[in-house]
Amino acid sequence: MKILHLDKNHPLLFEQLSQLGFQNDEDYTSSKEEVEAKINNYEGIVIRSRFDIDKTFLDAAKNLKFIARVGAGLESIDVEYAESKNITLIAAPEGNRNAVGEHALGMLLLLFNNLKQADSELKQGLWNREANRGTELDGKTVGIIGYGNMGKAFAKKLRGFEVEVLCYDIKENVGDQNAKQVTLEELQEKTDVLSLHIPWTEATDKMVNASFISKFKKPFWLLNTARGKCVVTTDLVQALKSGKILGAGLDVLEYEKGSFESLFTGNDLPEALQELMKMDNVLLSPHIAGWTVESKEKLAQVIVDKIKQLYGFGDDEKKILPPKEYGVSGLGGFFFKTKDPDHIKAWYKEHLGMNTDQYGWTFWWKDKEGNDCSTQWSPFKEDTNYFAPSEKPYMMNLRVKDLHKLLNQLKEEGVTVVGEVEEFSYGKFGWILDPEGNKLELWEPNDRAFL
Ligand SMILES: NC(=O)c1ccc[n+]([C@@H]2O[C@H](COP(=O)([O-])OP(=O)(O)OC[C@H]3O[C@@H](n4cnc5c(N)ncnc54)[C@H](O)[C@@H]3O)[C@@H](O)[C@H]2O)c1
């Protein structure tokens, strides 16, 4: 299996892929056409953004099985065409999302506290306190557009600041404990700080333009760590001049090259950019939000792990496995609080024929392999604290295949685990909280104990 590396990345990529038996070739200088001439010899490529992977390239790549992009977005690849050729696309947003979250927060704090201005003035011998009086985040509303890997990472960083975090996304139900999903209109009505975390698509190209900006009710701050072309820079400059936009932190620019390797190709700096450069309330960085010492390594590791997964290499304990291997396999039970459990049980027995015992009722069923499985229905007395810390009057119990493995994974994912695992003749139990604080009981059952 031969892999062609088209950009220089962390050495672990080479090392680990070689250990797995892949042949790794590197070519960091050939033109796209030169690479096209030899690409049919390769089953995998690893690329950052050196050139676009278009139809011509994909037609030449007759034996390609995967394209691994050492970064987050896939916009430099003709995704649809690649997928039509059964080429697996691998990206590594898990590797740089923390970096982007921290960078966006850093930009925000720098802007709010006039640190760039204060620092450069002081270095010129100026001691300007009043002119550099800061603004506090406390009590502000941060609006995030695009609530995927990067948007979520930024929202996570905002925990601990007393801010309301709203998100808008074209996907439904992406909001979580760190951001409330709202309509675009609501976000535009309430936002003090807007942070973009969308991919560059037809719909997001030039999204932040004069008309979009005018729909915000309050003057706001803008952060863009997504893609430069999502913002119309001339309109941004106008809004900064009019005071509708209070300041901007831009890690990406409309004028940077597709490879992100340099600013632009023309001879003169675009006028809007020249204006931005003169503004004290504008902070610019050269597409480095996801570019940290740590992310270089993490991006490479994520790529290796995903290639390993693609080729079915060993079950590394740390690797996230498909949950079917040890995750939820069914509903283990439904527990709910009642004023009088005995009375309720009698009522269900009389009217619905449910044969209750001291625990409630056991539903018996068989799984696909024909094993006996059970699900409990159990009324609990209303003063029970078994569902604590949840205050809800019910608790779900989920059947799981390997409680310890699942709990280890959940801990790594930052899920709140409540208490310690307990073991009984009828199985092992562990408890977690979902994002709304509902307590879930995880049960690795021994159904035979009920027979
Ligand atoms: N500056 C950097 O160094 C850096 C690093 C990493 C990622 N990025 C950029 O950040 C952006 C987000 O990356 P990600 O990994 O979080 O992507 P993602 O796919 O995980 O999340 C993007 C989210 O945006 C949503 N979305 C798409 N179109 C939308 C629209 N028109 N309106 C509202 N929501 C929309 C998607 O539904 C998705 O939930 C990309 O542009 C990526 O290239 C920049």
The ligand as an SDF file (V2000), in Angstrom:
LIG
                    3D

 44 48  0  0  0  0  0  0  0  0999 V2000
   -8.3380   29.5000   10.9910 N   0  0  0  0  0  0  0  0  0  0  0  0
   -7.9560   28.2750   11.0830 C   0  0  0  0  0  0  0  0  0  0  0  0
   -6.7950   27.9820   11.2900 O   0  0  0  0  0  0  0  0  0  0  0  0
   -8.9910   27.1730   10.9600 C   0  0  0  0  0  0  0  0  0  0  0  0
   -8.7220   25.9220   11.5230 C   0  0  0  0  0  0  0  0  0  0  0  0
   -9.7020   24.9350   11.4680 C   0  0  0  0  0  0  0  0  0  0  0  0
  -10.9060   25.1860   10.8220 C   0  0  0  0  0  0  0  0  0  0  0  0
  -11.1240   26.4030   10.2400 N   0  0  0  0  0  0  0  0  0  0  0  0
  -12.3760   26.6790    9.5450 C   0  0  0  0  0  0  0  0  0  0  0  0
  -13.4230   26.6970   10.4930 O   0  0  0  0  0  0  0  0  0  0  0  0
  -14.6560   26.3970    9.8550 C   0  0  0  0  0  0  0  0  0  0  0  0
  -15.4220   25.3710   10.6400 C   0  0  0  0  0  0  0  0  0  0  0  0
  -14.7320   24.1170   10.6690 O   0  0  0  0  0  0  0  0  0  0  0  0
  -15.3560   22.8610   11.4480 P   0  0  0  0  0  0  0  0  0  0  0  0
  -14.3430   21.7960   11.4690 O   0  0  0  0  0  0  0  0  0  0  0  0
  -15.9620   23.3270   12.7260 O   0  0  0  0  0  0  0  0  0  0  0  0
  -16.5250   22.4460   10.4440 O   0  0  0  0  0  0  0  0  0  0  0  0
  -17.7760   21.5400   10.8290 P   0  0  0  0  0  0  0  0  0  0  0  0
  -18.2540   20.9560    9.5580 O   0  0  0  0  0  0  0  0  0  0  0  0
  -17.4710   20.6400   11.9730 O   0  0  0  0  0  0  0  0  0  0  0  0
  -18.8330   22.6370   11.3430 O   0  0  0  0  0  0  0  0  0  0  0  0
  -19.3580   23.6230   10.5120 C   0  0  0  0  0  0  0  0  0  0  0  0
  -20.8050   23.8560   10.8970 C   0  0  0  0  0  0  0  0  0  0  0  0
  -21.3200   24.9020   10.0790 O   0  0  0  0  0  0  0  0  0  0  0  0
  -22.6390   24.5710    9.6980 C   0  0  0  0  0  0  0  0  0  0  0  0
  -23.0160   25.2950    8.4850 N   0  0  0  0  0  0  0  0  0  0  0  0
  -22.6920   25.0180    7.2010 C   0  0  0  0  0  0  0  0  0  0  0  0
  -23.2330   25.9300    6.3800 N   0  0  0  0  0  0  0  0  0  0  0  0
  -23.8990   26.8150    7.1650 C   0  0  0  0  0  0  0  0  0  0  0  0
  -24.6690   27.9660    6.8960 C   0  0  0  0  0  0  0  0  0  0  0  0
  -24.8750   28.3920    5.6540 N   0  0  0  0  0  0  0  0  0  0  0  0
  -25.2310   28.6060    7.9530 N   0  0  0  0  0  0  0  0  0  0  0  0
  -25.0540   28.1590    9.2180 C   0  0  0  0  0  0  0  0  0  0  0  0
  -24.3470   27.0580    9.5240 N   0  0  0  0  0  0  0  0  0  0  0  0
  -23.7730   26.3960    8.5070 C   0  0  0  0  0  0  0  0  0  0  0  0
  -22.6150   23.0590    9.4990 C   0  0  0  0  0  0  0  0  0  0  0  0
  -23.9120   22.5240    9.5790 O   0  0  0  0  0  0  0  0  0  0  0  0
  -21.7060   22.6310   10.6460 C   0  0  0  0  0  0  0  0  0  0  0  0
  -22.4210   22.3270   11.8140 O   0  0  0  0  0  0  0  0  0  0  0  0
  -14.2730   25.9670    8.4380 C   0  0  0  0  0  0  0  0  0  0  0  0
  -14.3790   27.0640    7.5580 O   0  0  0  0  0  0  0  0  0  0  0  0
  -12.8430   25.5790    8.5880 C   0  0  0  0  0  0  0  0  0  0  0  0
  -12.1960   25.5820    7.3760 O   0  0  0  0  0  0  0  0  0  0  0  0
  -10.1850   27.4110   10.3010 C   0  0  0  0  0  0  0  0  0  0  0  0
  1  2  1  0
  2  3  2  0
  2  4  1  0
  4  5  1  0
  4 44  2  0
  5  6  2  0
  6  7  1  0
  7  8  2  0
  8  9  1  0
  8 44  1  0
  9 10  1  0
  9 42  1  0
 10 11  1  0
 11 12  1  0
 11 40  1  0
 12 13  1  0
 13 14  1  0
 14 15  2  0
 14 16  1  0
 14 17  1  0
 17 18  1  0
 18 19  2  0
 18 20  1  0
 18 21  1  0
 21 22  1  0
 22 23  1  0
 23 24  1  0
 23 38  1  0
 24 25  1  0
 25 26  1  0
 25 36  1  0
 26 27  1  0
 26 35  1  0
 27 28  2  0
 28 29  1  0
 29 30  1  0
 29 35  2  0
 30 31  1  0
 30 32  2  0
 32 33  1  0
 33 34  2  0
 34 35  1  0
 36 37  1  0
 36 38  1  0
 38 39  1  0
 40 41  1  0
 40 42  1  0
 42 43  1  0
M  CHG  2   8   1  16  -1
M  END
$$$$
